[in-house]
Amino acid sequence: MKTKEIRKLKPEEYDKKMSEAKRELMILQGQAKTGTPPKNPGMIKKLRRTIAKMHTIRNEKNKEEQ
C-alpha cells in the first residue's frame, strides 16, 4: 500500500489491513522456512515494509492527538 492510502484509512479499516498483511507475511515466511519456494519472493520484503509504514503512520497520528 502507498502512504497516501494508509493515511486515508479509518481505524477499523486500518486494523483489518494490518491483520491481513501480518497473516499473509506469516504464511509466506512459513513457506520460505519449510523450503517451499514462494510464488513471489519479493512479496516478503514488500509486506514487511508495508507493515512498518503502517506502524509509523499510526505512531504519528497518536503523537498528533496528544
N, C-alpha and C positions, 0 to 999 in steps of 0.2 A: 504494500500500500504506500501511497505517497503521503508526504507530511500534511499536505492540504486536506487530503481525505480524512486523515486521522483527527485533525483538529475540528472538523465538522461533525464528528460523531457525537451522539448523545451518550450519556453514561451507560445506559443499558446496552446500546449497540457496541460501545467500546468494550464492555466486559465480555460480550458474546464473541466479538472478533478476536480478543486476546485469548480466550479459551480455545477457539478454533485453531489459531496459529500455534499455540503451545501443544495441542493434541497432534496436529499434523507434524510438527517438529519431532515430537516424541516417536511417532511412527517411523519417520524417515531415519532418525538416529538408531532406532532398533533394527531396522533393515540393514543399515550400514554395519552395525556391530555384529550381526549374525552372519555376515558375509554375503547377504543377498544384495546384488547391485541395485541401487535405487534407479528409478526411471529417469530422474533428473537430479544429478549430484549437486548442481549449483543451487538447488532449492533449499538445501540445509542452510547455507550461508545467507540466502535471501530472507528466510524466515527468522533467523537469529537477529538480523539487522532490523527487520520489521518490529519484532518484539522489543528490541532496545529503543527504537524510535517511539513506540507506544508508551513505554515506561518514562522516557524523557519528557514527552508531552504531558503525561499525567502529572509528573512532578512539577512542571512549570505551571500548570493550572492550579495545583494545590498551593503553590507559593503565592500566586496572584490573589487567591481567595483570602489569604491570611493577612 
